[in-house]
Amino acid sequence: MRLFPGRLELYVLNRTLTSVAGALAIIAAVILLIDFVDVSRNVGGRADAGFVALLWLTLLKAPSTILTLLPFAFLFGTLAAFVGLNRRSELIAMRAAGVSAWRFILPAAAAAFVVGALTVAVLNPMAAWMNVRFEQTRTAVMDDYLAGAPKETWLRQTDATSQVVIRARSHDEVGGVVRLKTVSMFIYRVSSDGGLEFSRRVEAAEARLMPGYWRLTDVREATPGAGSVRSEFLTIPSTLDDQDAIERFTTPEAIAFWRLPTTIASAEKAGFSALPQRLRLQQLLATPLLFSAMSVLAAAFSLRLMRLGGLPALAGSGVVLGFAFFFFNQMCIALGKAEIIPAMLAAWAPPLLALLSGLTLLCYTEDG
């Protein structure tokens, strides 16, 4: 058994990766066009934004969508590569020379796995960072329009002696500093038996998250059994940093892979459910297997010999099955978010099922 691919495997692998790159370029072009139209409609109609600003917003928004549809690049690219090899009778020559289909399919599947790992480790954090920049840039471009938009925010911070529940009517980020507007803070003491006792309520027109504390402006503070006290400024200790606060505002899809474990621990420590973040983490861990499964599935549906006929129909069936697995994956994610099935099962079941289906068809086609 070879440990390294030979010239034949490298040739097939090169053809496969080239086709995958072509499919990715087409998908990216379509997504950029759709996102540009969407950004132009939502932002350009409400702000004095020029073409350059709209194009920059589109480039910031597109990567997260492209990563979601990246499995289709491997499905379409691998399918096109093997159908092309079949049409030129190159697969027939390989099979006639006694070369097993496993010999040139497994390197393609392994390459898909490696690309999936790089996508999760490198491209996902970049896409998450660009998504945050998109939100910041869109806020700056739309300025006053978004300032009046409802963005009610809830946060919770806790330490050994207190717990603070924070409600804000809106939030934004100015100069890298998280800012909350029309803020209510409900402060509880942690009793000796671990229970919570209400301590005071603080209302403020604005709260800025500084290193280690909240800086409140135009404050009114009330304690049980006493009147309210007004002050211009007030500081309250905080266990959150800017990154933690921003991640509480965003969806799990906008959090970078390397930050997810910290976000999960922070959310659970604050008493929030971390199920969406756990599901996202498992989904990202299963991404390399999903890419490999799509490659194996596409190859399995394109190995039928041309002289036997029915190759276009079989390749079309592979595309339909790939879409079916994609929607099955989305359904499992929805069931996982609803806590109907465990997060690990929701994330790993679709790629495992796709991989086993492709391997079963390959065994039937190759070994009878």
Disulfide bonds with the S-S distance in Angstrom:
none
